[in-house]
Amino acid sequence: MTDFAASRAALARLRAGNDRFASNVRSVDAIASQNLRAALVDGHAPFAIVLSCSDSRAPAELVFDCGLGDLFVVRVAGNIVAPSLLGSVEFAVATFATPLVVVMGHTHCGAIAATVATLREEPTIPNSSIHSIVDRIAPSIIELVHANATEPDLRAAVRANARASTNQLRHGSRIIEEAIAEQRLMVVGALYDLETGRVDFFDVP
């Protein structure tokens, strides 16, 4: 397939799954996927990779109404891109030829809120490894915070951080860059709204 055909098909599948989730419906295939457990022991072929936040309210498999073997999910607070996380995405692209990567942030993200507080010199976290996450988020949202010092727009900050991670994936890996150049892979951003259950995809080529 060319012109990102497989990528667009995978994206359409995620959109349809999220429509079901937001409408409080589950597909028979997702429910029945538990019966595939034994068949998946020897291998799997996920149709999409999702880099998302660790927040318990934003599990990609449920948000996109998917079942066992459908998604390769990489979760970390703030959906940041660090070497091991980039390596996880590269592994799925190289091993499974998965045609789509989605970087999904979500509203009411604690990691984003903590970063905003730190940038406003209102530290709410101890001096610990948590700062390594905050330090990776800060560059993508610092201008937004300074431009709206009184009441920073957290939703815009979540979106900006997801966009930054999307760009890091697109340009930080030879494996990913080559797959994109050959139109075998699409990397897009997304924002999951906890209130509505809807996912808004952006930066779609």
C-alpha positions, 0 to 999 in steps of 0.5 A: 500500500502507498499514500499511507493507505494502511495508516489511514485504515488504522486511524479509521479503525481507532476513530470508529472504536472511540465512537463506540466507547464515547457512546457506551457501546462495546464491539463483539470483537473486543469482548470476544478477543479474550477467546484469542488469548491462546492463539496470541501466545506465539505472536501478535500483529498490533494495528496501531501503536499508542504512546499515552499517559499512565493515568488510570482514566485513560487506558487506550484499549478501552478508549478505542474499544480494542481487544487483545492483540490489537494495540501496542501500548506504551504508557508513561506519565505525561506521554513523554519521549525518553530513550527507552520509550522511543525504543519501544515504539521503534521495536513495534514499527520494525518488528510488526510493521505497524502502520500508525503511531498515536501520541495521546494526551488527555485532559486533567493530566496531573503531569502537565499540571505539575509542570505548570505549577513548577514553571509558575514557581509553585512546586507541588512535587518533591525533588525526585525522579519525577522532575525528569518527567517535568523537565521533558514536558516544560519546553513544550508548554513554557511559552503557553504558561508565560503567556497566560500567567494568571490562568494557564490553559491546561487543555492547550498545554496538554495538546502542545505537549502531545504535539512535541512528543509527536515531533520527537518521534517523527524526527528522533529515529532513523527507523521511524523517519524511513518508514514515514518517508516510504509512507508505511507509517503515520505519526499523529497526535491526539487529545482524549477528553475525560468528560466526553470520552472523545478523542480529537486527532490532530497533525494528521498528514 
